[in-house]
Amino acid sequence: MSLLLMAALGWLALYLLTADEFSIREVIVHGNETISAEEIYRLSGLKEMNIFFVRPAQVEAAIAQIPNIKRARVSCRLPDQVIIEVEERQVEIVWQVGDTLYSVDAEGAVFPAGGDSLSGEADQALLIRDLDGHHLRLGEHIEPWLVEAAHKLRSLLPEVEAFDYSRSGGLSFTTERGWRALLGTGEDLEYKIAVMRALFQEIERKGIEVELIDLRFKENVYYR
């Protein structure tokens, strides 16, 4: 009886692992907007796989390598269905290098900018122009302080549509009056913007011509 039971279990295991009816025939993808379900399926490694060989954690890790994807969740339904739920990265910053655009999310991760990724929530994203011409790599992360600074600047200076950035000078922008304002790093941004507004009033009161306001160092703010 033991031998018969072992033989039956062996036959059942072989049947489950080789029967055509357990080959994955349907993959359902939810949550994708900027990347097609076909592309997610292609990169998942599920093609022609038996459902009993699927390792959800491995598939999730493979899908998460796609720069647009923040995380993925994979589940299986017998006999031949796999469900993939993805969370795409949302645009926090549009990073411009020359004519090339990149999207950056709230974690600082870089992913492609194009199609729908520059509409919708990207309308509220902050545009930062890289003056150094340094191209980003998809999947890398920009410095955390830049993401935090972008978040603050959207609320502190909602009227400013674009900021410039260089690795030596930090952030800067052109005011509505045509003056250049140098902010440096994201440190003490609230203080810097308050001082800047006070300087605007002083400059207008004095009626003087100004080209540049340097706010990078709180102990040495000046204009010329």
Phi, psi and omega in degrees: 000321179297317179295321179295319180295317179296320179295319180295317179295321177297316179296319180296316180297316178298319179297313182297325185273348183236344183296137182298331183291346177259006172285137185295122180247339184224124175239119182255128182246129177240150172090355181273137177232317185262350178231137188288155176297326179297319180291319178297318178297317181299319184276350182285338183078016184272351186302127177060021180272144171287138186297334180283349177265357182289129173247100186309319182298321180292319179294318178299319180294322179294317181292324181292349175286344177291124186304328181288340188264127177277314177202162180222153177227128186241134175221155183243146174229124178291146008265345192210027186239136175236135179247128179243120175250124182241151172244115182276155177287140180258141185287122174255322180226137167259116185259124184247128174235103186062238179264003183262135178247143173233152172258144178229132181266185185293345177266359181087005181284138182265131177217167188298144173251124180169153180062229184291344182288350176250020175232177178066242184295338179292340176297334181264359182283156180269131177271125176238124180260122181277110183284344182277348182071025183272110182284143180270162175253135179300132180096342177283173180239135174281170183297136184304325184295332178293320178294316179296319179296320179299319179298317180291317184294330178297327180270327181283324182227065183297341181281346181272123184273333185212146175239154175255154181218136169223151183289336179273326185250350181079215185269147176205168177201166176259126182283169178299337180273358179090006179275148173270130178244122180261122183256339183071225180279182180278006182287136176056039183297319180301317179296315182298318181291323177297317178296319179301315180296322177295321178295322177304314181296318180296317181296316179293323179295321180279342179065038182258159178273132183230140175251326189213141173237121183256111182248011187296325184240113188298336180273356184215056179278135178207168173223158178212000000 
